[in-house]
Amino acid sequence: MHVPSNCHGRQHHRWRPALAMLMLALAAVTGSAHAADFDEKLKAPTMKDPAELRSQAQEYSARFAAIREAAPEKIIKDSALAREQFDVTWKIQRAIDEHKPLGEGAISGITEAGDGSYAIDMSGHPEWHDLAQTITVLLTHENLEIWIPALVARGFRPEDVAVLRDYATASDPVSASAAATMPIALGFSRVVRKYDKLKRPVPDAAVHSFWYQRARAASESNRLWVDTLMKRLDAQRGRILVSSFLELNQKAYWIPENVSAGIAAQLALVRQPDFESLVIAEAKGVAP
């Protein structure tokens, strides 16, 4: 999903009702990530208790604020922080999807809008901003030239711009991504076939687990893409890169999704007879 300045939208869509969109999601992990198969035993996290989730969110927010103050580049480089952000955000969004109240005392930066949706103040609370996703979208080869002047104004030198252009041209985060997410899609397809052969319904939990594992792989891929770029820049330019996109004026709305419809649409996609061949072709960059 595009994450432009003044963005209004949901960061993590966990199902897609169109095959083209599914293929795009499958292409979101850089080749430096380790390809992992779908793990049916790995359950997607859920909110067990509103108070417990608020406590987890507060602990994460405090950790994020401390890292931002001491070494903002670690927002990208710290894989544990990124995983924590992903899992806490996932729990919040799934609670919203299931219309479960988050309880008294709003999570900082996340305010109920009164219709089941929540407004996310990413400018005041950048801990809810998927920074790596923003950078991978805005620094793709097609968008790069739009953002170079802002980076130059903050301190990028000609040699840094050259590094950025070379990297964005040689390493597209979308086209290089399918190697990590393809095994997850193919593994889930095998699980669906297993249940179909047994004439048993695919558990909703298995679909949630697929969405979670696929989205988590995509999120980690974005972080690795940006981290690799930062390693090609010096420390000062790395901090400029992080601060430039961290300070974008952004607001989002997390809106409940129709989970039942999403599960049905997902299973219908996976059961298409050419699903696996399309996934493999997309991973190879071959048009279906």
C-alpha positions in Angstrom: 0.0 0.0 0.0 1.2 3.5 -0.8 2.2 5.4 2.3 2.6 9.0 1.1 2.8 12.1 3.3 -0.5 12.9 4.9 -1.5 9.3 4.4 -5.0 8.1 5.3 -5.2 4.3 5.2 -4.4 1.1 6.8 -0.9 -0.1 7.0 -1.3 -3.9 7.0 -4.0 -5.4 4.8 -4.1 -9.1 5.6 -6.2 -10.4 2.7 -6.7 -9.3 -0.9 -9.9 -10.0 -3.0 -8.0 -9.9 -6.3 -5.3 -12.2 -7.5 -3.1 -9.3 -8.8 -3.1 -7.8 -5.4 -2.2 -11.1 -3.8 0.7 -11.4 -6.2 1.9 -7.9 -5.3 1.8 -8.8 -1.6 3.8 -12.0 -2.4 6.5 -9.8 -3.9 7.4 -7.8 -0.8 10.4 -9.4 0.6 14.0 -8.7 -0.4 16.3 -11.5 -1.5 18.5 -11.1 1.5 15.7 -12.5 3.7 15.7 -16.2 4.5 12.9 -18.0 2.7 10.7 -19.8 5.2 7.9 -22.2 4.5 4.4 -21.8 5.9 4.3 -23.1 9.5 0.8 -24.4 10.3 1.7 -24.7 14.0 2.6 -21.0 14.3 -0.5 -19.2 15.4 -1.2 -15.5 14.7 -1.1 -13.4 17.9 -4.4 -12.2 19.3 -5.5 -9.9 22.1 -6.2 -11.9 25.2 -7.1 -9.0 27.4 -7.4 -5.3 26.7 -5.4 -4.3 29.7 -2.6 -6.7 28.8 -2.5 -5.3 25.3 -2.4 -1.7 26.5 0.5 -2.7 28.8 2.4 -4.3 25.9 1.7 -1.2 23.8 2.9 1.1 26.5 6.1 -0.9 27.0 6.8 -0.9 23.3 6.1 2.8 23.0 8.5 3.6 25.8 11.2 1.4 24.2 10.7 3.1 20.8 11.0 6.6 22.4 14.2 5.7 24.2 15.8 4.3 21.0 14.6 7.2 19.0 16.2 9.6 21.5 19.5 7.8 21.8 20.1 6.4 18.3 17.2 6.9 15.8 18.9 4.7 13.1 18.2 1.7 15.3 14.6 2.1 14.5 15.5 0.4 11.3 18.5 -1.6 12.5 17.0 -3.2 15.6 15.2 -6.3 14.3 13.7 -7.0 17.8 12.1 -3.6 18.0 10.7 -4.1 14.5 9.2 -7.5 15.4 7.7 -6.0 18.6 6.1 -3.2 16.6 4.7 -5.7 14.1 3.2 -8.0 16.7 1.7 -5.3 18.9 0.2 -3.6 15.9 -1.1 -6.9 14.6 -2.9 -7.6 17.8 -4.5 -4.1 17.8 -5.6 -4.4 14.2 -7.0 -7.9 14.7 -9.0 -6.7 17.8 -10.3 -3.9 15.6 -11.3 -6.4 12.9 -13.1 -8.5 15.4 -14.8 -5.5 16.9 -13.3 -6.2 20.3 -13.1 -3.0 22.4 -9.6 -2.0 23.4 -10.9 -1.0 26.8 -10.8 2.1 28.9 -7.8 4.3 28.5 -6.8 4.7 24.8 -3.5 3.5 23.7 -1.3 6.6 23.1 -1.7 7.8 19.5 -4.6 5.5 18.8 -8.0 7.0 19.2 -11.4 5.4 18.6 -13.3 7.3 15.9 -16.8 6.1 17.1 -17.6 3.9 14.1 -15.4 1.0 15.0 -12.4 2.5 13.3 -9.4 4.1 15.0 -7.4 7.3 14.0 -3.7 6.8 14.3 -1.6 9.9 14.9 1.7 8.9 13.4 3.2 12.3 13.6 2.8 12.6 17.3 3.4 8.9 17.9 5.8 7.6 15.2 6.0 4.3 17.0 2.9 3.3 15.0 4.5 4.4 11.7 5.8 1.5 9.6 9.0 3.5 8.7 10.6 0.8 6.6 7.5 0.3 4.5 7.3 4.1 3.9 10.9 4.2 2.8 10.7 1.2 0.5 7.7 2.8 -1.2 9.0 6.3 -1.5 12.5 5.4 -2.5 11.6 2.9 -5.3 13.2 3.8 -8.6 10.0 5.3 -9.9 9.6 7.7 -6.9 13.2 8.4 -6.0 13.7 11.6 -7.9 10.8 13.2 -6.0 12.5 12.8 -2.7 16.2 13.4 -3.6 15.9 17.3 -3.2 14.6 16.9 0.3 17.4 14.6 1.2 20.0 17.0 -0.4 18.5 19.9 1.6 19.1 17.9 4.8 22.7 17.0 4.0 23.0 14.3 1.3 26.1 14.9 -0.9 26.4 14.1 -4.6 28.2 10.9 -3.8 25.4 9.9 -1.4 22.8 10.6 -4.1 24.7 8.4 -6.4 24.7 5.5 -3.9 21.0 5.9 -3.4 20.3 5.9 -7.2 22.5 2.9 -7.8 20.8 1.0 -5.0 17.3 1.8 -5.9 18.0 0.8 -9.5 19.7 -2.4 -8.7 17.6 -3.6 -5.8 13.9 -3.1 -6.2 12.1 -4.2 -3.0 9.1 -5.5 -4.9 10.8 -7.4 -7.7 13.4 -8.9 -5.4 10.9 -10.0 -2.7 9.0 -13.1 -3.9 11.8 -15.5 -2.9 10.9 -15.1 0.8 7.1 -15.0 0.6 6.6 -17.6 -2.2 7.3 -20.6 0.0 4.8 -19.3 2.5 2.1 -19.1 -0.2 3.0 -22.5 -1.6 3.1 -24.0 1.8 -0.3 -22.7 2.7 -1.6 -24.0 -0.6 -0.5 -27.5 0.4 -2.2 -27.1 3.7 -5.5 -26.1 2.0 -5.2 -29.2 -0.3 -4.6 -31.4 2.7 -7.8 -30.3 4.3 -9.7 -30.5 1.0 -8.5 -34.0 0.5 -9.7 -35.0 4.0 -13.0 -33.2 3.2 -12.6 -31.0 6.3 -13.0 -27.2 6.4 -9.8 -25.2 6.5 -9.6 -23.7 10.1 -10.0 -20.0 10.3 -6.9 -20.0 12.5 -4.8 -21.4 9.6 -5.8 -18.6 7.3 -5.0 -16.0 10.1 -1.6 -17.7 10.5 -1.0 -17.5 6.7 -1.9 -13.8 6.7 0.3 -13.2 9.7 3.4 -15.1 8.4 3.1 -13.5 5.0 2.8 -10.0 6.3 5.5 -10.5 8.9 7.9 -11.7 6.1 7.1 -8.7 4.0 7.6 -6.3 7.0 11.0 -7.8 7.8 11.9 -7.7 4.1 11.3 -3.9 4.0 13.5 -3.4 7.1 16.3 -5.4 5.5 16.1 -3.4 2.3 16.4 -0.1 4.2 19.1 -1.5 6.5 21.2 -2.6 3.5 20.9 0.8 2.0 22.0 2.4 5.3 25.1 0.2 5.3 26.1 1.8 2.0 25.8 5.3 3.4 27.9 6.8 6.3 26.3 7.1 9.7 25.3 10.8 9.3 23.5 10.1 6.0 21.8 7.1 7.6 20.4 9.3 10.4 19.3 11.8 7.8 17.5 9.1 5.9 15.7 7.9 9.0 14.8 11.3 10.3 13.6 12.6 6.9 10.9 9.9 6.6 10.2 9.6 10.3 9.1 13.2 10.5 6.6 13.1 7.7 3.2 14.5 8.6 1.1 11.3 8.6 -2.2 10.1 9.9 -3.9 6.8 9.3 -7.2 5.2 10.0 -7.4 1.5 10.9 -10.8 0.3 9.8 -12.4 -3.1 10.6 -12.1 -5.6 7.8 -14.7 -8.2 7.0 -12.8 -11.1 8.2 -15.3 -13.8 7.2 -15.4 -12.4 3.6 -11.6 -12.2 3.6 -11.2 -15.8 4.6 -13.6 -16.9 1.9 -11.9 -14.8 -0.7 -8.4 -16.1 0.3 -9.4 -19.7 0.1 -11.1 -19.2 -3.2 -7.8 -17.7 -4.6 -5.7 -20.5 -3.2 -8.0 -23.1 -4.6 -7.7 -21.8 -8.2 -6.1 -24.6 -10.3 -3.3 -22.4 -11.5 -2.6 -20.6 -8.2 0.8 -22.2 -7.6 2.0 -21.7 -11.1 1.0 -18.1 -11.0 2.8 -17.6 -7.7 6.0 -19.2 -9.1 5.8 -17.2 -12.3 5.4 -13.9 -10.4 8.4 -14.8 -8.2 10.4 -15.2 -11.4 9.2 -11.9 -12.8 7.3 -13.7 -15.5 3.9 -12.2 -16.5 1.1 -14.7 -16.1 
